[in-house]
Amino acid sequence: MVVDMKTGNPTKLMLRFAFPMLMGNIFQQLYNMVDSIVVGRFIGKDALAAVGSSFSLMNFITLVIIGLCIGSSIVISLYFGAEDYDNLKRTISTSFIFMLLLTIFISAITLIFAEKLLILIQTPDEILADSTTYLRIIFGGLIFIFLYNGSAALLRALGDSKTPLYFLILASIINIVLDLLFVIKFNMGVPGVAYATVIAQATSSILCIIYTFIKIPMLKMSKEEFIFDKKLFPTIMKYSLLSCMQQSIMSFGMVMVQGIVNTFGADVIAAYTAAVKVDSLAYLPVQDFGNAFSTYVAQNVGAKRIDRVKTGFKAAVRIIIVFCTISSIIIISLSGFFMKIFVDPTETMVIQTGIDYLSVVGMFYVLIGFLFMFYGFYRGVGSLHMSVILTIISLGTRVLLAYILSSIPSIGAKGIWWSIPIGWILADITGFVVYGGGKWQQNIGNIRYKQGD
């Protein structure tokens, strides 16, 4: 159902919109976690390390695609807010054609160079074969990642965050069942987990895209309307490439950090893999809230309701503080319990390393909460370069400090953990300073709502 965010209580609107996105991502994280749990408990810690080492590269490519989808969805939200439905359809068709071709190209390249990429991030020899196999199977199904995220981003741009949830729930159920079937029943090992993921993604993506273009009246297009609009393409590219750049920098920084982690051996890789899964689940509420905030801001910018943008910003700050405080308390208190879900209790080294990570990073979830809020805000007001700058500050600091601190023998891997919140706080300070300066309001007047304006 399409939701108009230009009227009504900002807090209730954003929370109501974010909740289905949160539930959807919880299910998505759930089946990612099930991959790791099944591998760690039924195959072994080396297999868990193999999946974890592959995940950073898989995540990098996935976030490139998601970044493109997020960028185009902001343009769609602007046209929806301005009630310019002709250009809204043109934006959708142009974005779809461009990103489909790009996804096919990326899939081909990554399939060819999968092993070389894993070697580049110093994947240990003992897990290289499994890592390569896992990565190639996942990259073979990259088209389904685009189809789902593209249609989901479109629905969310129009205010519908519930429908993507239903398809994610379906994907999660399929993935969990196939994980258990392929690994335990058929003894397929690491490839079984990868095949389960691709099949689940294929099912949900195809159903989601069919629903999107058939069931929503304003999106029904004739063959004549499904075109590549050369005049709109530069605007779409501006938003898409900057969003993609932000997502890519974020993920590339994580790949570099994974490379540092890999130098500490299989135990630390396995601990990091498990702890990051828990970590990601913990701050999902604010990550999804940041995406909801972006749609809220973009629709009100399209309607030129700057007063509602400012009111929404204040509400966002309050919501983030509450959610992140609760998340920090839960994760720090139960870190040992969460780690034992992924590995056998006898793997004391892996468990303790994971606890160390969660104890450090878990204290500072409010910082990444603000960072996600700023990502959403600056995308929504059209200042996408600020999202890129904040990402560079956050990830650049993290990578630099991770290299420096982890090289000190007395600090070791803990230096990687401490570099994360330091990067967050520097980016947050920048975000608040720029917001307080008010220059973002000047950019709004330069956003083009109608073709040819």
N, C-alpha and C positions, 0 to 999 in steps of 0.2 A: 504494500500500500504506500502510495506517495504521500510524504509529509511536508507541509509548509512550515518552515521554521521562522518565518518573518513576523509571526504573532504568537502570543502566549508566554508563559513563564519560562525564561531561558534555562534555569536549572532543571525543571521538570522535562522540558523538551530534550535537552542534551542527555540527561540520564536515561530517559525512555528510549532515545535513539541509540545510545551506546550499549544498553543492556543486551539486546540481541547480538550485537557485534561481539560483546564480551563472551556470551555463551558460545557463539560460533567459534571464536578463537580458543576458548577452553577446550572444546571438542577437537579442534585442530591440534592444539598442544597435546591433548590426551593421546591422540593416535601417534603423534611424534614420540611421546613418552613411552607408549606401549612398544613401539619399535625398539627403543633402548632397553626397556625392562625385559622384553622377551629375549633379546640378544644377550643381555648381561646375565640373566638368570639361567637360560637354557642352552646357550652356546659358550659363553665365557667372557672374561674381561678383555681379552685381545680382540674379540669380535665387537665388543662395545666400543673399544678404542677405535676400531676400523670405521664403524658407523659414525662415531664422533668426529674423527678426522675428516671424513667425507662431507659431513654436515656443513662445515663452514663454507666450503666451496659451493655446495648445493644451495645454501642460503644466500650466498652472494649473487648467483645467477637468478634465483627466484626473486630477490629484492630488486634487481634491475627491472624485471618485468612488472613487479608490483609498483615500483616507482613510476613507470610509464603510465600505468593504469590510474594511479592516484592523481598524476598531473592532468590527464585528460578529464578526469571526473570533476576537478575543480572548475574547468572551463564549462562543463555541463551544468554544474551547480550555478554558475554565474548566469548562464542563459536561462536556466529554469527560474532563478530569482527575478530576472528581468522579463520573464514571460515571453521570451523570443524562441518559440518552439521550432521554427523553421531552421534556425542556426543550430539549435540543440540537436536535431536529427542529423544535420550535416556534420556536426562535430563527432557524433557517435560513429557514423559510417566512415569518416576519414580516419579516426583513431583506430577503429577496428582493422581496417585494411593495412595501415602502416604497421601496427604492432603484431599482426599475424605474420606478415612477411619477415619482420625482424626476429620474431621468436623462432621461426623455422631456421633462419640463418644461425642464430646463437646455438640452437640445439645441435646443428651439424658440426660447428666448430668445437663445442665442448665435448662431444662424443669422440672426436679425433684426438684431442689433447688432454683427456682426463688424467691419464697416468702421469704425464709430464707436469701437470698442475699440482698433483699430489706430491710429487718429488720436490717441486719448487718450495712447498711449505714444510719440507723436512719430515714427511711422513715416514715413520720407522719401517725398515725392510720387512719385519715380521707381520705387519698388517697391511702392506702396500697392495697385495693382490686382492684381498677382500675389499679394501677401500675403493680400488679401481672398478671392480665389478659392480659394487653398490652404486657408485657415481654414474657409470655408463647406463645402467638400467633407469635410474632417475632422470637423467638427461634425455633419454629416449622418449620419455613421457612429458617433456617440457611443454608441449602444445596444450596439454590439459591444464597445466598450471595457469597458462595465459587465459584460456577460455573461462575458467572459473573466476579468476581475479578480475578479468575484464568485465564480465557480466555482473559480478558482485559489486565492483566499484561503481558501475553505472546505476545499479539499483540504489546504492547508498547515496549517490549524488542527488537522487530524486527523493531522498528521505525514507527509503524502504530498507531497513536493516534487518528485518525479520526473515524475508525469503532466503537470503544467503545462508542464514542460520540453519534452516531446515535441510538444505543440501549438504552443509558441513556435518550435521548430525548423521545423515545417511552415510557420508564418506567415512566418518569415524567408526561407525558400526561395522561397515564392510572391511575397513582396514584392520580392526582388532580381530575380527573373526578370521580373516585370511592370514594375519600374522601367526596366530595360534595354529591354524591348519597347516600352513606351509612349513613352519619351523618345527613344531612338535610332532605333527602327524606324518608329514612327508619328508622331514629331516633335510630341508633345502638350505639351511644355514643362512648366511647373510643375504644371498640373492633372493631368498624367499621373502624377506622383509621388504626389500626394494620392490619386488613384483607386487606385493600386497598394497604398497603405497600408490603405485602407478595405477593399478586397477581401481582403487577407491577414488583417486582423483579423476580418472576418466569418467566414471559413472556420475559423480556429482557435477562435474563441469558441463557435460553434455546436457544433462537435465536442466541445469541452471540457465544455460544460454537459450535453450528451447523455451523455457518459461518466460525469460526476459523479453524476447522479441515477439512472442505470440500473445501473452496474457496481458501486457500493459498497453492500453489503447494508444497513448501518445507516442509509443515506440514502434508502432506498426509502420513499416516502410514498403513502398512499392519498389520495383527494380530500378525505376528512374530516380528514386530518392537515395538509393544506396550508391553513393558516389564518393570519389576522392576529390574534395574541394581544395584546390590549390591556394585560394585566398585565405581560408581558415587554417590551413596547415601550419603556417609560421606561428600563429598564436598557440595552437595545440602543442607544437614542438617546444615553444618557450616554456610552457608549464610542465610538459612531460619530461623534457630533458633535464630541467632543473630538479624536479622531483626524483628522477632517476639518478641524477648525480648525487643528490643527498643520500638516497638509499644505498647507492653503490659505494660511496665513501664510507658510510657506516659499516656496511658489510665487509668492504675491503680491509678496514681497520680490524674487524673481527678475524678475518683470514690471517692477517699479520700476527695478531695475538695468538691465534691457533698455532702458527708457526713457532712462536716462542714456547708455548706450552708443549709442543711436540718434542722439544729438545730435552724435556725432563723424563721421558719414557712413558711406557704403557700405563703405569699406575696413575700418574698425574693426568694423563690424557683421559683415562676412564673416569676419574674423579671430576675433572673439569666438564666432561660431557654430561654426566649426571647432574652436577650442580647447576649448570647453565639451563638445563631443562626445568629444574625447580625454580630457578631465578626468573626465567621467562614467564612461567605461569604466575609468579607472584606479582609482577608488575603489568600483567595483561589488562587489568581494569583501567589503568591510566593510559596505557597505549591505545586502547580502543576509545577511551574518552577523548584522547587527542585527535583521533580521526573523526569522531562525532563533532567535536568542536570546530574542526576544519569545515565540515559541511554547514554547520550553523553559521559560521562567520561568512562563508562564501555566499550563501543565500541572502544574508542581510546586506552584504556589500553590493550584491547584484541589485537589491532593492534600495540601496543608498541609505540604510538604517544604521548609521554609525553609532547612534546612542545605544542600540541593542548590542552592537559589537562590544562596546565598553562594559555594559552590564554583564554580558556573558563572560567576559574575561575575569571579572571579580568573582563570579560564581564558580568558574573553573578552578581558580586558586583554592577556594575553600574545599571544593570536592576532592581535589588532589591530596590535600593535607590529610583529610580524613581517611581516604582509601589507603594511602601509602603508610600511614602510621599503623593501621590494622595489619597490613601485609608484612611490615617489618617485625612486628611482635610475633606473628604466626611462624614466619620462616626461621627466625633466630631461635625460637623456643623448640621447634620441632626439626631442626636441621639434621640431627642424627637419624631420626625416624625416616625422613625423606630419602636420605642416602641409602638406607638399608632396603628400600624398595627396589633399587636398581641393581645392587650387587649382593652377593652372599655375605652374611654377617661376619664370616671369617676373614674377609678382605679388609682388615683393619686399616691398612695404609690408605687404601682408596677412600674409605669412609671418612677418616680423619682429615684427609686433604680436602674433601668436599665440604666438611663442616667448617674448616678454616675459611674457605671461599665464601660460604653463605653467611658466616658470622661477620665478615668484613663488609661485603657488598649489601647485605640485608639491612644494615643500619641506615642506609642512605637512599632508600627507594623514593623518598619525597623529591630528591634531586632529579632522578630520571623522570619522575612524574611531571615536574615543571618543564623538563626538556621536551617531552612529548607534547605538552600543552603549547609550547612555543612553535614546534614544528607545525602543528595544526593551525595555529593562529596566523603565522606568516605565510603559509600556503593559501589560507582563506582570503587574506587581504591582498594577495598578488605579489608579496615580497618574497618570492621563492629563493632569491639569493641569500636571504637571511637564514633560511633553513639549512642551506649549504654551508654557510659560515659557521653556524652553531655546531653542525656535524663535524666540520674540520677541527674546530677547537676541541670538542669532546673527544673525538677519536684520535686526533693528532697527539693530544696530551697523553691519552691512554697508551698508545703505541710507544711513544718516546720514553715515558716513565717505565713502562713494562720492560723494555730493553735494558734500561739503565739499572733499575732496582733489582730485577731478576738476576743480573750478572754479578751482584754482590753476594758472595757465598753465605754470609750470615742472614740474608733475607730470602734468597731463592725465589720459589714460586709465589710466595706471599707478596712479593713486589708487584706481580701481575694483578693480584686481587686489589691492592690499594690504589693502583693507577686508575682504576675504573671510576670510583666516586670523585677523585680529584678532577678528572676530565669533565664529569657532569657539572660540578659546581662552577667551574670556569665558564662553561657554556651558558649556564643559568644566569650568572651575573651579567653576561653580555646581553642575553635576551631581555632581562628586566630593564637594563640601562637604555636599550634601543626603544623598547615600548614606552618608557617614561619620557623619552625625547620627543615622541609624537610624530616623527617623520613618516611613519608608516601610513598616516592619514593622507599625506600628499600623493602617495602612490595610487590610492583608490580612484582619484579623479582621472588617472591616466589609463584605467582599465577599459577596454573597448567591449561594449555589450552587444553591439549589432555590427553585422558584417558591413564593412565600408565606412564606419564612423571614423 
